[in-house]
Amino acid sequence: MKKIFLLLLVCAASLVGCKNANEPQEQTLNGKWELTEWRTSEETTYHAWTQQVTRVTFSDDDKFVAEGYFGNGSGRYERNGKYLDFYYGNSTQPSAMFIIDSLSKDELVVIFEFDYYFKFKKQ
């Protein structure tokens, strides 16, 4: 009887602890991303980013370092679903807010002020 109970307990624990292979896994932002393309609305086509090299690096501890066209700085970021907020320095209010349009292991597309789409490639 003890062996049957133990076997059932092990089976139940393994079922609870396993994630469904079909469930989408949230992609991570961690790593260095470089801005490569932009567009002004969902209806327009992307254009190559020809301005100053622009990068952002995300770390595991919710910190970021940004460099390039939009300025240089660092701070922390908060990701809440599709929303991505940047807090430069020790700011308690978001300094920049984006919507994540898409994210894969090597591409990040964010929307800024509901009109500007920025496409980043992972470095």
C-alpha positions in Angstrom: 0.0 0.0 0.0 2.8 2.4 0.8 4.5 1.7 -2.5 1.3 2.4 -4.4 0.8 5.7 -2.5 4.4 6.7 -3.1 4.0 5.9 -6.8 0.8 8.0 -7.1 2.5 10.8 -5.2 5.5 10.8 -7.6 3.2 10.7 -10.6 1.1 13.5 -9.4 4.2 15.7 -8.6 5.6 15.1 -12.0 2.4 16.1 -13.7 2.0 19.3 -11.7 5.7 20.3 -12.1 5.8 19.9 -15.9 4.8 22.8 -18.3 2.9 22.0 -21.4 5.2 21.9 -24.3 2.6 23.7 -26.4 2.5 26.7 -24.0 4.3 29.7 -25.5 7.4 30.7 -23.5 8.0 34.4 -22.9 11.1 35.5 -24.7 13.7 37.3 -22.7 15.0 40.8 -23.3 18.4 39.9 -21.9 21.4 40.8 -24.1 22.5 43.6 -26.4 20.1 44.9 -29.1 20.9 47.3 -31.9 18.4 49.4 -33.7 18.3 48.4 -37.4 15.0 49.6 -38.9 12.1 52.0 -38.2 8.8 53.1 -39.6 6.2 55.8 -38.8 3.1 53.6 -38.6 1.7 50.1 -39.0 0.8 50.9 -42.6 4.2 52.0 -43.8 7.2 50.0 -44.7 10.4 49.7 -42.6 13.4 51.9 -43.5 17.0 51.1 -42.6 18.2 53.0 -39.5 21.0 55.3 -40.9 21.4 57.6 -37.9 24.0 57.1 -35.1 24.4 53.5 -33.9 21.8 53.0 -31.2 21.9 50.1 -28.8 20.3 49.0 -25.5 21.6 46.2 -23.3 19.2 44.4 -20.8 20.5 42.4 -17.9 18.9 39.7 -15.7 18.5 42.1 -12.8 16.1 44.5 -14.7 18.8 47.0 -15.5 19.6 48.5 -18.8 22.3 50.6 -20.5 21.3 52.7 -23.6 23.7 54.4 -26.0 23.3 56.2 -29.3 20.9 58.5 -31.1 18.4 59.0 -28.2 21.2 59.6 -25.7 23.3 57.6 -23.3 22.2 56.4 -19.9 21.3 53.6 -17.7 18.8 52.7 -15.1 16.2 50.0 -14.6 13.3 48.7 -16.7 10.0 47.1 -15.9 8.3 44.7 -18.3 4.6 44.1 -17.7 3.3 41.9 -20.5 3.7 44.0 -23.6 4.5 47.2 -21.8 8.2 48.2 -21.3 9.0 51.2 -19.1 12.5 52.7 -18.7 13.5 54.5 -15.5 16.8 56.4 -16.0 19.0 56.8 -13.0 17.1 56.8 -9.8 13.9 58.1 -11.3 10.6 56.9 -9.8 8.6 57.8 -12.9 9.1 56.2 -16.3 11.4 58.2 -18.5 10.3 56.4 -21.7 7.5 53.9 -22.3 7.2 51.4 -25.1 4.8 48.7 -26.2 6.4 45.5 -27.3 5.0 44.7 -30.8 6.9 41.5 -31.2 9.9 39.7 -29.5 11.8 36.7 -30.7 15.2 35.3 -29.7 16.9 37.7 -32.3 14.4 40.5 -33.0 12.6 43.1 -30.9 10.0 45.5 -32.3 8.8 48.3 -30.0 6.2 51.0 -30.6 6.9 54.5 -29.2 4.1 57.1 -28.8 1.7 54.9 -30.8 3.3 55.8 -34.1 6.9 55.0 -34.3 8.0 51.4 -34.7 11.6 50.5 -33.9 13.1 47.2 -34.9 16.2 45.9 -33.0 18.4 42.9 -33.8 20.1 41.0 -31.1 23.9 41.3 -31.2 
